[in-house]
Structure formats: structure tokens, C-alpha cells
Amino acid sequence: MRNEKLRGVFEDLGFGDVRTVITTGNVLFDADTSDVGALEQQIEAAWPERLGFHSTTIIRTVEEVQQLVATDPFAGEVETPGRSFQVTFLKHVPDPGVAAGGPEGGDFTSRAVGDRVICSVVDLTVARTPDLMRRMERTFGKQLTTRTWKTVHRIVRQR
């Protein structure tokens, strides 16, 4: 989807300082409320009416994303053409037993599991990011989204 259309939905909903970050559905905006659940519901209700599809909306505050970056879950590690750093944001807090380790395997390793976030290293010699995303969906359900660590940093720099 083109960023202009995505920004337009948020602007039409009355949000301020609307900006998109690359073409992966990342939208930065200001809102008059801090009720994240209400904001997610409002935006999710707009998708079918304005763009013709249903989609899960996952909101994180600037402070939450800045705090994630500050924790540096990949500290001491090097991203290479054969290793990708990924961050999966969950809409809801998972069951404690499931959240304890996240999905593991020879192709994925969880580096940090937090409140509605899982940081993973993908071994690109045996798997790809979509494989990680499918495994995350099987483990945590479909209400999640995955971004590269570089994209997370880019979002913080935009704010």
C-alpha cells in the first residue's frame, strides 16, 4: 500500500503529525488520548471502510520503542548477510508459559522476550524472515507483526 493512502487514513481520523516510516505499515502519529486499546479499535474499524480490508493494528508508544532500543537486546552480536535481527510485536500479552522462551530452533533464536515483544536472530542460511513470522503466528496467534531491528531504529530516529 502506498504511504500516502496510509497517512490519509490517519489524517482523516484526526491524528496529528502523521508520518510513515518506509513502506512496511509503520505510522507515527500524535493522538489526544493515551488509551492504546481505544486507538487500535478506532484504526482497525477504519481499514475496511477506507481501504477495503481488515487488519490488526498494533500500537506502541514512542517511549516503549525507545526503551526497547535502549535495552539493546542484540548487544555484542553482529548482523551479517547470514544473520538477521528481527523484532516481533504482539498485540496481547501471551500466556506466561508460551512467553517464557518464544519459538526456538536451529534457524531462530530468541534473544529477548518482553512484554508483548520478542527479539530473534534468524539464521538466513537455513530460514527466512517469513519462516520466523509463520512460527511466531503458530506460537502466539496472528495478532502480531515483525520488523527488522534496523526498521525499529529508523522509527526511533523519526521521532
N, C-alpha and C positions, 0 to 999 in steps of 0.2 A: 504494500500500500504506500502511496506517496505521502511524504511527510506533511505536505500542505493540507491534505484531506484530514489527516490525523489531528494536526494542530487546529483545524477548523472545528472539529467536534468539541474540543476542549474550550476553545474560544466561545463557541455558541452556548456552551453550558455555563458561561460566565466566569471561568477561571482566568487569572491574570498571569502575565509574564510567561506565556506558553512557549515552550521551545522543545524541539525534538533533538535527540542525540542519535546519530546515524540512522539507518533505515531498519531498525530492529524492534520498533514499537516502544521505544523509551521516550516518555514525555515528561518534561519538567514543567511544573506549574505552581502557582500560588492559589490557595483557597482560603475562604473566610472561616472555614471550620477545620478542626483538627481531628474530627471523627472519621477515621480512615474507613471504617466499615460502611458508613453512610456514603462517603465519596466513591468507594468501589461500587456500591449498588447503583448510584446515580450514573456513573460512567458505563457500567455494564448494561443498564437499561437503554442507553443511547445508541449502543452499537447496532442493534437490528434496525432501529428507526432511521438512523442517519447513514449507516454504511452497509446495511443488508446482511449482517452476520452476527452471531452470538460469540462472545469471547470472555474469558476470565480476565478480570482486572486485578492486578496485584500492585499495591501502593506501598512504598517505603518512604519515610521522611528523609530529608537531606541529612539530618543528624544520624539516622540509622545507617545510611550508606557511608557517611564519613567515619562512623565508628567501626564499621566493617573494614574499611581500608586501613584505618589506624591499627587494627589488631594484626594486620599483615599475616594472614593465615598461610601464605606460601613463603614465609621468611626463610632465607637460606637456600631456597630452591631456584633453579634456573629453568625458565621456559625455553624450549628448543623446538625445532621443527618436528621432533618426535614426541614432545610432551606439551600438552595444552592445559592451562589453568582455567577452570570453569566454576561459576557460582550459580547455584540453583536456589531461587527464591520460592518459598512455599507460601500459599495463601493462608493456610491454617497451621497451627502448632500440631505436629504429628504426635501420635501415641508415643509415650516415653520409650517403650521397648524398641520401636522402629527407629526413633530418632537417635538412639544411642550410638549407632555406628554408620548409618547410611548404607547404601549398597556398596559392596566391595567385590573385588575380583581381580584377576591378573591385569585387566585392562583399565580399571578405575580404582583410585584410592582416595578415600575421603580424608581431607586434611583438617577440617574443622566442621563441626556440626553445632549450630547455634539455634537461637530462637527463630525458626522459620527460614533458615539459610543453611546450605551445605556447600562447602568448598571442596572441589575434587580436582585431582590430576588425572588426565586422560592419556593413556599410552597410545599415541597415534600410530604406532607400528602394528597394533592389533585391533584397534577400535577407532571410532569417530565420535564426534560430539552427539550426533543423533542417536547413537547406541547408548550413550550415557543418559540422554533425555528419556529414551524408552524405558531404561532400567529405573530411573527416578520415578517415572509415571507408574510403573508396576509396584514400586515400593510405597510411594506417597500419594498416589492418585494423580489425576490430570490437572488439578488446580495448582500449577507451578510454572515457572519459566526459568530458562537457563541463559546466562550471559557469560561472555568471556571476562576474565579478570581485567583485561585491557579496556573493555567497554565499561566496567564498573569504575575504573579510574577516570575514564573520559567523562562519565556522568558527574563525578565529584568535581572535576575541573570546570564543567559547565556552570556549576552553581557558584 
